Amino acid sequence: MSPLFTCCALVLLKVHLSQALAKHYDDARHTHTHTSSQKQITEHDASNDAWAETTAWMISNGATVTPNIHGAPTQHAGNSVRGVVTTADLPKGNFLEIPSSLWINIDTFPNFRDVRLDQQECTSLSKDNQKQLKVSVGLASESRDTSKFAPYLSNLPTLEDYKAFHPRLADTELLAEFAGLPLVDNIKVMQTVDAQIQRCFKAWRKQKDSPVSDLTWDQVKLALQQFRTRCYGTNGGGSSLIPASDLMNTGSSANLNTEWGSGNSTHFVVATAKPLSHGTELMDSYCPTCDNTNFVLIWGIFLEDNAVQAANKDKAAPDSFCPAIRAKVEEALDTSPSHMAEVETNKWRAPRCKAATMNRPQGPLRCSLARLAWQTCSETPVQSMYRGDAAYDGDGGHKDAEAILSHSEVKGSWAALSDEELVKYLDLSARHRVHPRLTGQQIRKSPVATVQITADGYVRPT
């Protein structure tokens, strides 16, 4: 019997990622259970320095920050990931109040905001993509040494970090290996959009006395990734980078313990949703109604305990996908009996990845795709791999194991959208403001809690 189909429980991955890659994981991306792919991200990690440096700068520029909080390594899905942790008991209430002067958005860069991009190469871009280009050019033009925002910008992920885990930067060879997985077509459209943005930038750069003549495409591409993956939806329908708040990890709705809002144009406020004890990690909600396809496409994250079930609509992997991908999935994931037993006990969406997977080029992204393929092929009416609702054979394997990678009836919540429409809505999305056309509302009642979204824009666990 194939190891992919043996009964099973998880072995903690001993993956040593670079300190730089840890920067990604504190975000959402940097989320706790993201691709489970990240493991030992240096105990002497940059988390405390990132929080301390960023908040010290913020306080000197008018922000209010509760002192009993610091950056620290936190454990998520067997991985050591930088996070934000309380150093004393905290009452319910505000712990971050960030003035709009410290937000980074299109209005931060009026010289770029007001540029008219009428070059032929720019006409194919939507207004939203043009705005993304302008804010990214502004962000890229900020010197990490002399910028007003330097203490914050110096702690953001690098382009190499993003290449390791984000699908927009997936290599052609990796996408070919997972051909048939529905989001692979979405990724290709995302890359096509970015190629159009690149052509527009290069035409803008060639103009006489161009304000972007000293920038490279790699600088702008990095800024695009930083803004897309870290921005919050703020008042007025815009998106902004919010220093310090974006250092919090995310997770399933049961673990969320903060709430936030920007109900007025002067401050972005983050509060504890309830009293928290000493040593508690502060957890942010990126999107409590997003399934794992959305998490992977927007933030490069796979939440193994995601409460949201992919909705069944009109688009699915082709019938040939699950049998064809079986060997790749088995190669990437830990399907040992002991690990799979833990997967079943905890009702995880997919097994975690092998250390060898993480050590390959684009290892974290490969892990996310393999786990999503497993989820796609196992969340069927069979539901036999880790639901604990079917018998096992005498060899310790699952009787219905062969069906898991030969059945493909699960569709994403985005299934009714064309690939182009999907990418348009992805590019309009931000933390706490994912476009409603992308989200599936099927939240499991157990064991994970649901959430409520209040009139003032807060997202609260219930």
C-alpha positions in Angstrom: 0.0 0.0 0.0 1.3 3.4 -0.9 2.6 5.5 2.1 0.3 8.3 1.1 -2.6 6.0 2.1 -1.4 4.6 5.4 -3.1 5.6 8.6 -1.2 8.3 10.4 0.1 11.5 13.0 2.6 14.2 12.6 6.3 14.4 13.0 7.4 17.9 13.7 9.3 19.3 10.8 12.9 20.1 11.5 13.3 22.6 8.8 15.8 25.4 9.2 14.7 28.4 7.1 16.8 31.6 6.9 16.3 34.4 9.3 15.1 36.5 6.4 12.4 33.9 5.5 11.2 34.3 9.1 10.2 37.8 8.2 7.5 36.5 6.0 6.1 34.2 8.5 5.3 36.8 11.1 2.7 38.3 8.8 0.0 36.5 7.7 2.0 35.2 5.6 3.9 35.0 8.4 1.2 33.4 9.9 1.3 30.7 12.4 0.0 27.7 10.5 0.9 28.9 7.2 2.2 26.3 5.0 3.3 24.4 8.0 6.2 24.5 5.9 8.3 26.7 8.0 9.9 25.3 11.0 12.9 26.3 12.9 13.3 30.0 12.0 16.2 30.7 14.4 15.6 31.1 18.1 17.8 34.1 18.1 15.3 35.5 15.7 14.6 39.1 14.6 11.1 39.1 16.0 12.0 41.1 19.2 14.2 43.6 17.3 11.5 44.0 14.6 8.8 44.8 17.2 11.1 46.9 19.4 12.6 49.0 16.5 9.3 49.5 14.8 7.3 50.5 17.9 10.0 52.7 19.3 9.9 54.7 16.0 6.2 54.7 16.1 6.0 56.1 19.6 8.4 58.9 18.7 6.0 59.8 15.9 2.8 59.9 17.9 1.6 56.3 18.2 0.4 54.7 21.4 1.8 51.3 22.1 1.1 49.2 25.3 4.5 48.4 26.8 3.8 44.8 28.0 4.2 43.3 24.5 7.3 42.1 22.7 8.4 40.2 19.7 9.3 36.5 20.3 9.6 33.2 18.6 6.2 31.3 18.7 5.3 27.8 17.8 2.9 27.2 15.0 2.3 23.8 13.3 5.6 22.6 14.7 7.5 25.6 13.4 9.3 28.3 15.3 7.9 31.6 13.8 8.4 35.1 15.0 5.3 36.6 16.6 4.0 39.1 19.1 3.5 38.0 22.7 2.3 39.6 25.9 4.8 40.0 28.7 2.1 40.7 31.4 -1.6 40.1 31.8 -3.4 42.5 29.5 -7.0 43.7 30.0 -9.4 44.0 27.1 -8.8 47.2 25.3 -6.5 49.1 22.9 -2.9 48.2 22.7 -2.0 50.0 19.4 -3.2 53.4 18.2 -1.4 54.3 15.0 -1.9 57.8 13.5 -2.5 58.0 9.8 0.8 59.8 9.3 2.5 56.4 9.8 0.3 54.5 7.4 1.7 53.9 3.9 -0.7 54.2 1.0 -1.1 55.9 -2.4 -1.5 59.3 -0.6 2.0 58.9 1.0 3.5 59.5 -2.5 1.5 62.4 -4.1 4.3 62.9 -6.8 3.6 59.3 -8.1 -0.1 59.3 -7.3 -0.8 62.2 -9.6 1.2 60.8 -12.6 -0.8 60.1 -15.7 0.2 56.7 -17.1 -0.9 57.1 -20.7 1.9 55.2 -22.3 0.7 52.5 -24.7 2.1 49.8 -22.5 0.0 51.0 -19.6 -3.4 51.1 -21.3 -4.0 47.4 -20.7 -3.7 47.9 -16.9 -6.8 48.5 -14.8 -7.0 51.7 -12.7 -6.4 49.5 -9.6 -3.3 47.9 -11.1 -2.0 51.4 -12.0 -2.6 52.5 -8.4 -0.7 49.4 -7.2 2.2 50.3 -9.5 2.3 53.9 -8.3 2.3 53.0 -4.6 4.9 50.3 -5.2 7.1 52.7 -7.0 6.8 55.1 -4.1 7.6 52.4 -1.6 10.6 51.3 -3.7 11.9 54.8 -3.9 12.1 55.1 -0.1 15.7 54.7 1.1 16.0 52.0 3.8 18.6 54.3 5.4 17.1 57.8 5.2 13.4 57.2 4.8 11.0 58.4 7.5 9.8 54.8 7.5 13.2 53.2 7.7 12.8 51.4 11.0 9.7 49.7 9.7 10.8 49.1 6.1 14.1 47.5 7.2 12.2 44.6 8.8 10.1 43.7 5.7 10.7 40.5 3.8 13.1 40.5 0.8 12.4 39.4 -2.7 14.2 36.1 -2.0 11.9 35.5 0.9 8.8 36.0 -1.3 10.3 33.7 -4.0 10.4 30.9 -1.5 6.7 30.9 -0.6 4.5 33.2 -2.7 2.7 31.7 -5.8 3.0 34.9 -7.8 6.7 34.2 -8.1 6.4 30.4 -8.8 8.8 29.0 -11.3 7.4 27.5 -14.5 8.7 24.1 -13.6 6.9 24.0 -10.3 3.6 25.0 -11.8 4.0 22.3 -14.4 4.4 19.7 -11.7 1.0 20.7 -10.2 -0.8 21.3 -13.5 -4.5 20.5 -13.0 -4.7 22.0 -9.6 -7.3 24.8 -10.2 -5.2 27.6 -8.6 -2.3 27.0 -11.0 -4.3 28.6 -13.8 -5.0 31.5 -11.4 -1.3 31.9 -10.7 -0.5 32.1 -14.4 -3.1 34.9 -14.8 -1.5 36.7 -11.8 1.9 36.4 -13.5 0.5 37.7 -16.7 -0.9 40.8 -14.9 2.5 41.3 -13.3 4.2 41.1 -16.7 1.8 43.8 -17.9 2.7 46.0 -14.9 6.4 45.4 -15.7 6.0 46.5 -19.3 4.2 49.7 -18.0 6.9 50.4 -15.5 9.7 50.0 -18.1 7.9 52.4 -20.5 7.4 54.9 -17.7 11.1 54.5 -16.8 12.2 55.3 -20.4 10.3 58.6 -20.5 12.4 61.8 -20.5 13.1 63.0 -16.9 11.2 60.1 -15.6 10.8 60.1 -11.8 11.4 56.3 -11.8 14.5 56.3 -13.9 16.7 55.2 -11.0 14.6 52.3 -10.0 14.9 48.7 -11.1 12.0 46.3 -11.8 13.2 44.0 -9.0 12.9 46.9 -6.5 9.3 47.6 -7.7 8.4 43.9 -7.8 9.5 43.5 -4.2 7.5 46.6 -3.2 4.4 45.1 -5.0 4.7 41.9 -3.0 5.2 43.8 0.3 2.2 46.0 -0.3 -0.1 43.2 -1.6 0.7 40.8 1.3 0.9 43.2 4.2 -1.7 45.9 3.5 -4.9 46.3 5.4 -8.3 47.6 4.2 -8.6 51.1 5.7 -11.4 53.7 5.7 -12.6 55.0 2.4 -12.1 51.7 0.6 -8.3 52.2 0.3 -5.5 49.9 1.4 -2.5 50.8 3.7 0.5 49.3 5.2 0.1 49.5 9.0 3.4 49.3 10.9 3.6 46.9 13.9 0.1 45.5 13.4 1.4 43.5 10.4 3.8 41.7 12.6 1.0 39.6 14.2 0.4 36.1 13.0 -3.0 34.8 12.0 -4.7 31.5 12.3 -8.1 29.8 12.6 -11.0 31.8 14.0 -10.8 29.9 17.3 -7.4 31.5 18.0 -8.1 35.1 17.1 -7.9 37.4 20.1 -7.5 40.9 18.6 -9.9 43.3 16.9 -9.1 46.4 14.9 -10.7 49.3 13.1 -10.0 52.5 11.2 -13.4 54.1 11.7 -12.0 57.5 11.3 -9.2 58.9 9.1 -6.9 59.7 12.0 -6.0 56.5 13.7 -5.8 52.7 13.1 -6.6 51.1 16.4 -5.9 47.5 17.5 -7.4 46.1 20.7 -7.5 42.8 22.6 -10.9 41.1 22.2 -10.7 39.8 25.7 -8.4 39.9 28.7 -5.2 38.0 27.9 -2.7 36.3 30.2 1.0 36.7 30.4 2.7 34.9 27.5 -0.3 34.9 25.1 0.4 35.4 21.4 -1.6 38.2 19.8 -3.4 36.8 16.8 -4.8 38.9 14.0 -7.6 38.0 11.6 -6.7 38.3 8.0 -9.9 36.8 6.6 -12.1 34.6 8.8 -14.2 33.5 5.7 -11.4 32.6 3.4 -10.6 29.0 2.3 -7.1 27.8 1.8 -7.1 28.6 -1.9 -7.6 32.3 -1.0 -4.9 32.1 1.7 -2.4 30.6 -0.6 -3.1 33.0 -3.5 -3.2 36.2 -1.4 -0.6 35.5 1.3 1.2 32.3 0.4 -0.3 30.6 3.5 -1.9 27.2 4.0 -3.8 27.0 7.3 -4.0 23.4 8.4 -6.8 24.1 10.8 -8.7 26.4 8.6 -12.4 26.5 9.6 -13.6 27.3 6.2 -14.6 24.5 3.9 -14.0 25.0 0.2 -17.4 25.5 -1.5 -18.7 23.2 -4.2 -19.5 25.2 -7.3 -18.6 24.9 -11.0 -14.9 24.5 -11.2 -12.9 21.5 -10.1 -9.6 19.8 -10.8 -9.9 17.5 -13.9 -10.7 13.9 -13.2 -7.2 12.9 -14.1 -5.6 15.3 -11.7 -5.7 13.4 -8.4 -4.2 10.1 -9.8 -1.6 12.0 -11.7 -0.5 14.2 -8.8 -0.4 11.3 -6.3 3.4 10.6 -6.6 4.3 14.3 -6.2 2.0 14.6 -3.1 3.5 11.5 -1.5 7.0 12.7 -2.2 6.3 16.1 -0.5 4.2 15.2 2.5 4.9 13.3 5.6 2.5 10.3 5.3 4.0 8.1 8.0 1.4 6.3 10.2 2.4 8.2 13.3 2.0 11.6 11.6 -1.2 10.7 9.9 -2.7 9.6 13.2 -2.1 13.2 14.4 -3.6 14.6 11.3 -6.7 12.6 11.9 -6.9 13.5 15.6 -6.5 17.2 15.0 -8.7 17.3 11.9 -6.0 19.0 9.9 -6.7 19.7 6.2 -3.5 18.0 5.1 -0.4 16.3 6.4 2.6 18.5 7.0 5.6 18.5 4.7 8.9 16.6 4.9 12.0 18.4 5.8 13.4 17.4 2.4 10.5 19.3 0.7 11.3 22.5 2.6 15.0 22.2 1.5 14.2 22.2 -2.2 14.0 25.4 -4.3 10.7 27.2 -3.5 10.2 24.5 -0.8 7.6 26.4 1.3 5.6 27.1 -1.9 5.9 23.5 -3.0 4.7 22.5 0.4 1.6 24.7 0.1 0.7 23.3 -3.3 1.2 19.7 -2.2 -1.0 20.3 0.9 -3.7 22.1 -1.2 -3.6 19.2 -3.7 -4.1 16.8 -0.8 -7.0 18.9 0.5 -8.5 19.1 -3.0 -8.4 15.3 -3.5 -9.5 14.3 0.0 -12.3 16.7 0.7 -14.8 14.6 -1.2 -17.8 12.6 -0.2 -15.4 9.8 0.7 -13.9 12.1 3.4 -11.8 9.2 4.5 -8.2 10.3 5.1 -8.3 12.2 8.4 -12.0 12.6 9.3 -11.9 9.5 11.5 -15.1 8.3 10.0 -14.1 5.2 8.1 -12.5 1.8 8.7 -8.8 0.9 8.3 -7.5 -2.2 6.7 -5.5 -4.8 8.5 -2.2 -3.4 7.3 -2.8 -0.1 9.1 -3.9 1.7 6.0 -7.2 3.2 5.0 -9.6 1.1 3.1 -10.7 4.0 1.0 -7.2 5.4 0.5 -7.1 4.7 -3.2 -10.1 6.9 -3.7 -8.5 9.9 -2.1 -6.3 10.8 -5.0 -8.7 9.5 -7.7 -11.7 11.6 -6.8 -11.9 15.4 -7.4 -15.3 16.8 -6.6 -14.2 19.6 -4.3 -14.3 23.1 -5.9 -13.1 26.4 -4.5 -15.4 29.1 -3.3 -14.1 31.1 -6.3 -15.2 28.4 -8.8 -17.9 30.4 -10.6 -15.4 33.1 -11.5 -13.2 33.2 -14.5 -9.5 33.2 -13.8 -9.3 36.8 -14.9 -12.2 37.8 -12.6 -10.6 35.9 -9.7 -7.3 37.7 -10.1 -9.0 41.1 -10.3 -10.7 40.4 -7.0 -7.5 39.1 -5.5 -5.8 42.3 -6.4 -8.6 44.3 -4.7 -8.2 42.4 -1.5 -6.4 43.2 1.7 -6.2 42.0 5.3 -9.7 42.3 6.8 -11.1 43.3 3.4 -11.1 40.3 1.0 -13.5 40.8 -1.8 -16.8 39.0 -1.0 -16.8 37.2 -4.4 -13.8 35.3 -3.2 -15.0 34.0 0.2 -16.8 30.9 1.0 -19.1 31.2 4.1 -19.2 27.5 5.0 -17.5 27.6 8.5 -17.4 24.4 10.4 -19.1 24.5 13.8 -16.6 22.3 15.5 -13.9 22.3 16.7 -13.3 25.8 15.5 -15.2 28.9 16.5 -17.0 31.2 14.1 -16.6 35.0 14.0 -18.9 38.0 13.8 -18.1 41.2 11.9 -19.5 44.2 13.7 -20.9 47.4 12.3 -17.6 49.3 13.1 -15.6 46.8 11.0 -14.1 44.8 13.8 -13.8 41.0 13.4 -14.5 39.2 16.6 -14.4 35.4 17.5 -17.7 34.2 18.9 
